[in-house]
């Protein structure tokens, strides 16, 4: 039922934005990029030292509505994957085996950014802008993937094991936070290309369990290319 309500609200929001955009000077855009993401702080465990940033998919599109000469409202709908990765090596002394272990926690969201885009410089077909504003997101799925490979003393591969766990019950259904970034629009052969970077700061504890010793939040550095049309 919650998923149905979120879908209805999303459709109504986008319809309202589209109707407003039709009455104002507006354009549409599409972005594709990567989230360089890691939880903050890193969840405490015996494996915390192996944690690193993971690279995850982020793509979507939306509308830009001109408010004034230098100010634009930018919003849309994105499929954004956040999480963390790990990579480590340790020795099992009982079996004389060296184990290489890696994996990731992935949380997939449908995300709506609501950003103010302010033009700071414009010259020779290039526009440089800064971005700031909130975002809200709805979880689509959450899972953990891992792979372990064992080697003997001679370096010969002894075995490999892959595992996948559903984290849906552990991860909160929604998230919200702040986005800060910069964007460049550049005209090439009549195409309005866009590229830039955004830093997303999650403000909500991603875990459902309120008895945990620490709150953990999403952090993601979104690097993208796109097209404005």
ChimeraX attribute file (.defattr): number of C-alpha atoms within 10 A of each C-alpha:
attribute: neighborCount
match mode: 1-to-1
recipient: residues
	/A:1	6
	/A:2	8
	/A:3	12
	/A:4	9
	/A:5	10
	/A:6	14
	/A:7	14
	/A:8	11
	/A:9	12
	/A:10	17
	/A:11	12
	/A:12	12
	/A:13	14
	/A:14	17
	/A:15	12
	/A:16	12
	/A:17	17
	/A:18	19
	/A:19	11
	/A:20	13
	/A:21	17
	/A:22	12
	/A:23	9
	/A:24	13
	/A:25	13
	/A:26	18
	/A:27	15
	/A:28	17
	/A:29	19
	/A:30	20
	/A:31	20
	/A:32	18
	/A:33	20
	/A:34	21
	/A:35	26
	/A:36	22
	/A:37	24
	/A:38	23
	/A:39	22
	/A:40	17
	/A:41	12
	/A:42	16
	/A:43	16
	/A:44	12
	/A:45	7
	/A:46	7
	/A:47	11
	/A:48	11
	/A:49	12
	/A:50	13
	/A:51	19
	/A:52	17
	/A:53	19
	/A:54	22
	/A:55	22
	/A:56	21
	/A:57	15
	/A:58	23
	/A:59	20
	/A:60	18
	/A:61	19
	/A:62	20
	/A:63	22
	/A:64	24
	/A:65	23
	/A:66	17
	/A:67	14
	/A:68	10
	/A:69	8
	/A:70	13
	/A:71	16
	/A:72	21
	/A:73	18
	/A:74	23
	/A:75	22
	/A:76	22
	/A:77	19
	/A:78	20
	/A:79	19
	/A:80	25
	/A:81	27
	/A:82	26
	/A:83	26
	/A:84	25
	/A:85	22
	/A:86	18
	/A:87	17
	/A:88	14
	/A:89	13
	/A:90	11
	/A:91	14
	/A:92	11
	/A:93	8
	/A:94	6
	/A:95	8
	/A:96	12
	/A:97	20
	/A:98	19
	/A:99	20
	/A:100	16
	/A:101	19
	/A:102	18
	/A:103	20
	/A:104	22
	/A:105	22
	/A:106	21
	/A:107	23
	/A:108	20
	/A:109	22
	/A:110	22
	/A:111	24
	/A:112	24
	/A:113	21
	/A:114	19
	/A:115	22
	/A:116	21
	/A:117	24
	/A:118	19
	/A:119	18
	/A:120	11
	/A:121	12
	/A:122	14
	/A:123	8
	/A:124	7
	/A:125	10
	/A:126	15
	/A:127	16
	/A:128	19
	/A:129	20
	/A:130	20
	/A:131	21
	/A:132	20
	/A:133	18
	/A:134	17
	/A:135	19
	/A:136	16
	/A:137	21
	/A:138	20
	/A:139	20
	/A:140	16
	/A:141	17
	/A:142	22
	/A:143	17
	/A:144	18
	/A:145	15
	/A:146	17
	/A:147	15
	/A:148	17
	/A:149	17
	/A:150	21
	/A:151	17
	/A:152	16
	/A:153	9
	/A:154	7
	/A:155	10
	/A:156	10
	/A:157	14
	/A:158	12
	/A:159	11
	/A:160	13
	/A:161	10
	/A:162	12
	/A:163	10
	/A:164	13
	/A:165	11
	/A:166	13
	/A:167	16
	/A:168	17
	/A:169	12
	/A:170	13
	/A:171	19
	/A:172	18
	/A:173	19
	/A:174	16
	/A:175	21
	/A:176	22
	/A:177	18
	/A:178	17
	/A:179	21
	/A:180	17
	/A:181	19
	/A:182	17
	/A:183	21
	/A:184	19
	/A:185	21
	/A:186	21
	/A:187	14
	/A:188	10
	/A:189	7
	/A:190	7
	/A:191	12
	/A:192	17
	/A:193	20
	/A:194	21
	/A:195	18
	/A:196	19
	/A:197	20
	/A:198	19
	/A:199	20
	/A:200	23
	/A:201	19
	/A:202	22
	/A:203	15
	/A:204	15
	/A:205	19
	/A:206	20
	/A:207	19
	/A:208	14
	/A:209	13
	/A:210	9
	/A:211	8
	/A:212	11
	/A:213	9
	/A:214	13
	/A:215	18
	/A:216	19
	/A:217	22
	/A:218	23
	/A:219	23
	/A:220	27
	/A:221	21
	/A:222	24
	/A:223	19
	/A:224	19
	/A:225	18
	/A:226	19
	/A:227	17
	/A:228	19
	/A:229	13
